[in-house]
């Protein structure tokens, strides 16, 4: 096991500017509205065709349904990334952020894709804030949210994080069951719950931590799929994903290697062993010892685990409409300025 320490070495400057942004946020409603519009706005990308929602869309489990993310959309001719787009559901409870744990918090996670050359492709954050400053509605929104005029990358990150933090899946059958409602799960789902406990799946997918552990693990997928991703400290280790809304967020694993949950169950029940190109049974030598165990599952056992994972973890699903869709009226911003046109 490779334990990723929650980074206390994050830059003091980064902490300071985020604290300032939080302190400056005057109105929670308008901070979230600002984040909401930024999240769906394609104008924050260099190609004017890619938004945060391009990879994290409410119609697709706040992911994108692809094996690997496509950035710089450019009318479908975008560049493929290295990772599967993780859902942003309940991401407020996740540390560290990203599959490889490179971001220390939600604000850091929200801002990084904007200057990633194969995601949104901007040369700098200043390029984006300059562009936004030319849009009257954003000048009003930033002022409404933070109490003063000024569009900065720190404010942008905080607003995006405020919106993303509200995308939460709650009150799933398993939540009700753990809260004492023993009728919340079907007999089949109860059996699945018993099995994931018996075989130690919940040691990484902690029920009291949104079904993840804040740790990175090598689960054998990189070696098996030969994707050459180094992961955390070159150990081919990636963060534990949540079990929330698995029914909506296929494909699975950090590189989208498995299209069906059945394949994920088989991978772990086989102790992550696989056949190499010569037909030999092998495994990743850097594998986390906790997943290097074979456990026999009957067909009914697998179906019970599958039913639990796909249905017992599905809760009250947050759906948000694209504010830029046709015939959608956005809220009027309560900021007036004689020098700012009322139209967008």
Steps between C-alpha positions, in 0.01 A plus 500: 500500500619845419352757729480846357549748778255789478747761396601745769771618266256675266628844416438762770427745222227278356342459843515874559330599177224243549437629852478850357249380239285336766513813713405715203201287403207717606200311373482119495209500255685702239830320558328173416318659204833624370652155539197344331534719192878465482463121520284487187662787308709391202659843480743411778677268254738613229289334228169643628360148472598333828352555844532321832169335413652354184664237721269522802146518370190448715348279230788256537548465872701822508759317293503454121441130427827471308787268582734798510426868509499706182631852540504794261175367355530691171189350340585146604861518384647553845799336664466189715635524850660229710224460759136413525296805603413443866157606615489820702220357712591540868842629400481743794570196720799388297865556586727497314346603166558344155583136437869557568439718806673806358252756638464580868146629500192580296611850398832362376320225312251738343762734355766261366316381184468859376870522413552133419606491133278204413200598710413868458828609349540851637855631512438662839227578749549867422392425144168370636437780749571756228246330277239486777557865583373587152162344581268742688302226673815353654612838625165527678508141627848530649399826667179348639686197632802674652371845582736686269592510136791290393533172310791291628599137464477455878140620502425285197641189673302570816175550308545179301579308819190646667280371220669160471482452876121505481485210253423236759330161480332413831230282652588188303350172623831414669493832689151426629602145588804613696282759674281221634237434231551127450236495227698740276694220330354204316599149608736483204660834585543398864685193381720720280571728797596201712737377230684830447550514875609138526761533226637830629384729218389753762857533630563730203141606431424623850125540567560792737722681248273504195623153403861599442808528719700803383788269408656393171536132412655289226217267405672345202311686229792695351710186451204305366396768253857608414400868513843608632351738757740545790248611761605615845880503538540269203334211682210467255274590790177698468242636740207295621179604323165525673233234456237771464284485185703223332197426286542837328877531484634215284761428375705425809856529636746786455534433128149374429635150437181321601173585329286285731490461875509122445857536371601698809361228727687232304824698513500517879363151561793368293745683724569742210689225319481500121650321201785675324565497126660156531201358682676486836310587816668803654448811713658839558801459735418839656147388580335605825510187718139552609363425154731204437254242626282261305150438628253262350167645404202312370287644221242602761771664712615710205145601418440601860813716508406650165148584618639662813761707317271620223175554686559529874746787452270709277349785696328833447670597179574869444404612151585851382405642162748672272445875555612567143248265339253664264202673661663495842474828689773562753437692820539876490809609691432761771791724408463820301767701330435774247804384306381139472252405234203296620530248221751215494 
